Amino acid sequence: MGCRYNFIIGRIDMKNILSYWDAIATKIKETEHILLLSDYDGTLTPIVEKPELANLSSQVKEYLRRLAGNSCMTLGIVSGRTLRDLRERIGVDNITYVGNHGLEIEGPDFSFVNPVAREAEPFLHSLSEELSQALVMIKGARVDNKGLTLSLHYRLVDEVQLGEVDRIFHRIVAPSLISDKIRITPSKKAYDIRPAVDWGKGRAIEFIVQRLNKKLAKGNKLLVIFLGDDVTDYDGFYVVNQNKGISIFVGEESAEPEVSYFLRSPNEVYQFLSMLGGVVELNK
């Protein structure tokens, strides 16, 4: 399930990054370039009943435009959504969009699609059809076919039917799991289904960091900052920690991922983006 990084998820003491802003601001001022990456759902927008209702506010879009326009910063959105969906919802130029949990990436001057995932599209389409037909009588169950990945959403399913959804889901995906055709990651009221390839948000972040380091002047310090809220972001946190960056979990302090900092909600994320924008403006 997910990328096969050799790390252990365990609780460590997390600090609210807003309470340590002076130290963070100093670290930001000491770097030549910042790679700021953020998840979308649950991070830039609150979790909502239906994914299509998760719209970005005009205020947050303006924050992102300001950050993307700073020559000392590279901005990216890393999500389980498709690239097309992200571009339409965010609508900000000069940023890197990472869709389908890292399997597709598009920047201002490049694009990438994982070749193994692309070959698996017909199979995932068939699996999507099979799941949809099996769940058609369960109100609120929804299979989202995103081409390179699938998601089964059950947030709107009546509680008494959740067990049935779980049984149907695992019965149908079991043969594909056994034959190592897919991997499954439980998300917030959803199951994410991906092709069996060692490539996720962590590998996508590595890919972007490597490209960026080649473009930056030799010796320039790169600071990587990544914000995420879900299990699918954990391998991204790991990569950022390995690069001595700043990993930020969006959720309550009692959550599990190995990060040094947290923000309680998207509202605190907005505050963080505003404060970050103030510091990088001074560094222009």
N, C-alpha and C positions, 0 to 999 in steps of 0.2 A: 504494500500500500504506500503510494507516494514514492519520493526519491529515496534511494537506499544510502542515506548519509549515516555514518557511524557516530551518532550522538545520542545521548540520553536526555529525555525531557524530564525535568524535575523542578520543583519549586525553589526559587531563590528569592531573596529579599529585593523587591522592586521598589523604585522610588518614583514619585510623580515628577516628571521632568520639569513641570512648571515651578516646582519648589526648589529646583536646582538650576534655575535659568542663568544665573551669573556665571557658573562654571561652564555651562553649555555654550553660552555666548562667547566666552573666552576661547573655547575650543574651535568654534566656528570662525572666529576672527583670525586664528592661527593657521587656517588652511587656505590653499590657493583655489580649490574648486570643491563644490559640494554636489554630490549625486543624491537627490531627494526622491525616494520612491515611496508610494503609498498604495495600499489596497483601496478598493472603492466601497463596496457594501460593508456596513458596520464600522467603517473608518472615516471616509469622507461623507457618507450618508448613514442615517440610522437604518437598522434592519426593519423592513416593512413586511406586511403580509404577502404582497406579490412583488417579485423582482422588478417588474416594469414600472412600479410606483416609486422606485428609489431614484428620485431626481435630485440633481445637484442644485443648490441654491445659487442665485446670482452673485451673492457675496463671496461664496467659496470660489466660484469661477473667476471672480476678479482677483482673489488671492493667488490662484494658480497662474493667471495671466501675468501678474506682476513677477512672480517667481520665475516663470519660464522666460521672461524677457531680460533676466539678469545674466550677464555674460559670465559671471562667476559660478553659475549653477546649471546643472542638467536636471530636468524634472521628468519623472516617469510615473505612470499609473500601472499597477500590477494587479490583475484581477482574474477571476474565473470566468468573467463575461467574455464575449467575443470582441475582437478588435473593432468591428463595425459598430457594435453596441456602445463601446467605450467612446469612440470618436463622436458618435451622435450625441451622447449624453454630456460629454465634457466640452467638446468644441473648442479646444485651445490648441493653437498651432505651436510648433517648435518644441513639442514634448515627445517622449517615447511612450508608446502604448504597448502593454504586455497583456495579451489575452489568453484565455483558455489555460490558466494556471502556468503560463510561461511557454506554452507550445507554439505560440505565434507572437512575434515581436515586430513592431514597426516604428522606426525613428525618422527624424527629418531627412536622413540620407541613406537609409538602409531598411531592408525587411528580411524576416526570417520565419520559416515554418519548419518545425521538426519533421524530417522526412518519414520517420516511422509512424508518427501520428497521422500524417497525410495519407499514408497507405492504409491505415486502419479505418478511415472514414466510412467506407461502404459497410464494414462489419458493425461499426457503432450505430449506423443508421438502421440496420436490421434489428439490432438489440433494442434500440429506441422504440421501434414499431412493436416488438414483442412485449416490452414492458407496458407501453401505452394500452395495448389491447387487454392485457391481463388486469390492469388497474382501472379500466374504463368505468366500472360500476362503483368505485370508491370515490365519493365526492371529496374534492380538494386535493387529490393526488395528481401530480403533474410532472410529466417528463419533458425536460427542456433539452432538445437536441441542438448542440452548439457546434456541430461539425466535427471538431477534433476531440470533444468531450461530451459527456451527458451529465445531467443533474436530475435526480428525482427529488422533488420538493413535496413535503408533507406537512407544512406548517398549518394548512387550512383543513387538514383531515380531522374528523371527530376523534376524540381520545379513545373511544371504545373500538375504533377501527385501526388504530396504529399497529397493533400486533399483527393484524391481517396484512397490512401494507408491508411490514417487515418480512413476514413469511413469504409473500409473493415475490418480493424483490430478491431475497436470497435464493429462492428456488430457481429463479430465472437466470441469475448471474453466476450461480455455482459452477456450471460447466466451463464458463469462460475464465473464471478464477482458477479452477483446477488446471486448465490448459495454459495458464499464464498469458492470456490474451489481454486481460484488463487488470487494473488496480482500482481499489475503492477507498475513498477517504470520507469518513463521516464529517459533515459540516453542520451548520446551525439549521436544524430542522430540514436537512437534506442529505442525500448521498451523492458524492461526486464520483463519476466513473471516467477513468482515463485509460488510454492504451498503455500496455506494459512496457514503458520506456522510462529509463532513469533520467527524467527531465521534468522539472517542476519550477516553482518560483525561485528556489535557490539557484538552480543551474542558469535560469534566465538572468538573475542578478549577476552571477559570475560572468556571463556572456557580455552584459552591458558594461561591467567594470573593466573587462579586458579591452573592449573596443575604445572605451573612454581613455584609458591609460595610454593607448597608442596615439591618441589625438593630442593629449596634453603635453606641454613642454616637459622635457626630461627633468625629473626631480621635483615636479610640482606635487604638493600634498593633496590627496583626494580623500575627502571625508564622505562616507556613505551613511545615509540615514534612511531607515525603512520603518514604516508604520503598517501594522496589520492587526487583525482581531480574531483570526480563526486558525484551526489546525492546519489548514493549507498554507498558512504563512510561516509555520515553524521552521521549515528548512531555509526559508529566506532569512529569518532571524539568525540561524546558525552561520550562514555565509557572511552576513554583516558582522557578526561577532568575530569571526575568523579574520576579517579585514580591519579589525579594530575600529569599527564604525559605531553608530548609535542605533540600537534596535529598540523599538517602542511598541509595546502591546497596548491595544485599545480595549479596555475592559476593566473589571475590578481587580484590585491588588492580589486577591487570592488565586488568580489564574495561574496556569502551569508553565508557560513557555520560559525558556532561559533567556531573559532579557534584563537589562539593568533598569529600564525606565518603563513607565506606563502612563496612559492618559485614560480617564474614566469613560469618556464618551466622545462622539463626534463634535460636540460643542467645545470640549477641551482641545480637540484637534484643531478647530478653527482658531482658537486662541493661540495655539502653538504656531500655526502657519503665519498668523499676523505678527507675532513676535520674531519669528525667523525672518520674515520679510523685512522687518525694521533693521535687523542686524546686517543682512546681506546688502541692503541698500547703502549702508554706511561703508561697506567694503568694496563698492564699485570702483 
